[in-house]
Amino acid sequence: MNVKVMKHIDRGSIAALATLLVVSVDTVRAQKQATTLFALAARTPLVLRARVQERREDGDRLRLTLTLVEALRGQAKVPLEISEGRAHHCGATCHGLEVGSELLVFADEYDGRLLVRGASRGLVHENAERTKLVRALLAPLDNAERLRLAIAAVASSDARIAEDAALALPTLPSLEQLEASDKARLRAALNVQLDSSSPALFGLVQAALRAEPSAAAAAAWRIWLDEDRGSWHGFAAEVLTREVQPQLCIDSLELASTTDQQRRRVASLFRETSSEARGDALLRQLASDDDERVRAEAVASLLLRGADPGQVTDGTRVRARAIVDATLAQRAKKRTFGATKRR
């Protein structure tokens, strides 16, 4: 972006743009979670192994003709053909597929034609591990068996399988009754994904919230304290301020091992909630921190929550008031941006 343009973008606008980016990320996660191999296998009437026999461009349309290799579920009564616009677009199904591509196809029949479920997510490049998993998912399974399949799959070296299993886990029943050995696998998978931006991390934290909340809280703190994980901060804040129990939120934080900057982030976390049971004691502790900026952040958060910060120095109070004013202005900017967008 041009530097001159950047000078005219205030912090409120940047914050509003960041909010839109986070919403976009959340939308992608939701779309992927709705179209995992687990979800597709559970509700798709036609599951086929197929090979691309022909690829052709017909005017403004791109058409694929498939050859059936094996029907894993159902029997197609319509031609195995897929057609879509030639222009590449979000959710495009046919682009990237060539003659000879071997696929797992999740589809339905509609108006005399084949309709792929989940757009491009419903056309899965086939390999032995994916086919084995899909066969297992199509067999009659009880809740415990489906859960064991997902737990085993989160450690797969196949990125699609591991990500889909992680996203599927929090949607499965009986997660609260996970055995100790399976909880260990969940923790291991969570630790592997903690520094990534994969949607798998989202699913694993969600699963841990039900199976082992302390692991979810520890993961959320690690994400929140990392300044460079901006697109994940909203999710981490939701976990820490709304999802886990208040005392667990505090107990999961290793405050003694944090830097000054990280303690400032801890203090800023609790600004948006007025719950005295969640964060008040910690904020009062930080209000007497050795670092002046940490004290100011903590006092500002207490003031924004409507709490009395107690005895503070004049310098800390001035810094804190500046933070409060900036925060209120940013909130007003977001409200204005949201109202304008709705129009």
URLIN-V762385 format. One record per backbone hydrogen bond with DSSP energy under -1.0 kcal/mol. CO is the residue of the C=O (numbers start at 1). NH is the residue of the N-H. E is the energy in kcal/mol with one decimal. If there is no record, write none. Layout:
# URLIN-V762385
co;nh;e
CO;NH;E
CO;NH;E
This chain:
# URLIN-V762385
co;nh;e
2;6;-2.2
3;7;-1.7
5;8;-1.4
6;9;-1.6
10;14;-2.0
11;15;-2.7
12;16;-2.3
13;17;-2.6
14;18;-2.6
15;19;-2.0
16;20;-1.9
17;21;-2.2
18;22;-2.3
19;23;-2.3
20;24;-2.2
21;25;-2.3
22;26;-2.7
23;27;-2.1
24;28;-2.0
25;29;-2.2
26;30;-2.4
27;31;-2.5
28;32;-2.5
29;33;-2.7
30;34;-1.7
32;35;-1.1
36;40;-3.0
37;41;-2.3
38;42;-1.4
39;43;-1.2
40;44;-1.7
46;107;-2.8
47;72;-2.1
47;73;-1.9
48;105;-3.2
49;69;-3.1
49;70;-1.9
50;103;-3.3
51;67;-2.9
52;100;-2.8
54;65;-2.6
56;63;-3.1
58;61;-1.7
60;86;-2.5
61;58;-3.0
62;84;-2.0
63;56;-2.5
64;82;-2.4
65;53;-2.9
65;54;-1.7
67;51;-2.2
70;49;-3.4
73;47;-2.0
79;81;-2.0
80;66;-3.2
82;64;-2.9
84;62;-3.5
89;92;-2.2
94;97;-2.0
98;101;-2.4
101;52;-2.4
102;126;-2.8
103;50;-2.5
104;124;-2.8
105;48;-2.5
106;117;-2.7
107;46;-1.9
108;115;-3.3
110;113;-1.3
113;110;-2.7
115;108;-2.6
118;121;-2.0
119;122;-1.9
120;123;-1.2
122;106;-2.7
124;104;-2.9
127;131;-2.5
128;132;-2.2
129;133;-2.1
130;134;-2.6
131;135;-2.5
132;136;-2.0
133;137;-2.4
134;138;-1.8
142;146;-2.2
143;147;-2.2
144;148;-2.3
145;149;-2.0
146;150;-1.9
147;151;-2.5
148;152;-2.4
149;153;-2.0
150;154;-1.3
153;156;-1.9
158;162;-2.7
159;163;-2.5
160;164;-2.4
161;165;-2.6
162;166;-2.1
163;167;-2.3
164;168;-2.1
165;169;-2.0
168;171;-1.8
169;172;-1.9
174;177;-1.2
175;178;-1.5
179;183;-2.4
180;184;-2.0
181;185;-1.4
182;186;-2.2
183;187;-2.6
184;188;-2.3
185;189;-2.4
186;190;-2.3
187;191;-2.5
188;192;-1.9
189;193;-1.7
193;196;-2.2
198;201;-1.7
199;203;-1.9
200;204;-2.5
201;205;-2.4
202;206;-2.2
203;207;-2.5
204;208;-2.5
205;209;-1.9
207;211;-2.4
208;212;-2.4
212;215;-1.2
212;216;-1.3
213;217;-2.7
214;218;-2.3
215;219;-2.1
216;220;-2.4
217;221;-2.4
218;222;-2.0
219;223;-2.1
220;224;-2.9
221;225;-2.5
223;226;-1.0
226;229;-1.9
229;232;-2.2
232;236;-2.4
233;237;-2.8
234;238;-2.1
235;239;-2.1
236;240;-2.4
237;241;-2.8
238;242;-1.6
238;243;-1.4
239;244;-2.3
245;249;-2.3
246;250;-1.6
247;251;-3.0
248;252;-1.9
250;253;-1.5
253;255;-1.4
254;257;-1.3
255;258;-1.7
259;263;-2.3
260;264;-1.8
261;265;-1.6
262;266;-2.2
263;267;-2.4
264;268;-1.8
265;269;-1.2
268;271;-1.3
270;273;-1.0
275;278;-1.1
279;283;-2.9
280;284;-2.2
281;285;-1.9
282;286;-2.5
283;287;-1.7
285;288;-1.3
286;289;-1.9
291;295;-2.2
292;296;-2.3
293;297;-2.2
294;298;-2.5
295;299;-2.6
296;300;-2.5
297;301;-2.2
298;302;-2.2
299;303;-2.6
300;304;-2.6
301;305;-1.4
302;307;-3.1
303;306;-1.4
313;317;-2.4
314;318;-2.3
315;319;-2.2
316;320;-2.8
317;321;-2.5
318;322;-1.8
319;323;-1.8
320;324;-2.5
321;325;-2.6
322;326;-2.2
323;327;-2.4
324;328;-2.7
325;329;-2.2
326;330;-2.1
327;331;-2.3
328;332;-2.2
329;333;-2.1
330;334;-2.2
331;335;-2.3
332;336;-2.4
333;337;-2.6
334;338;-2.7
335;339;-2.4
336;340;-2.4
337;341;-2.3
338;342;-2.0
339;343;-1.3
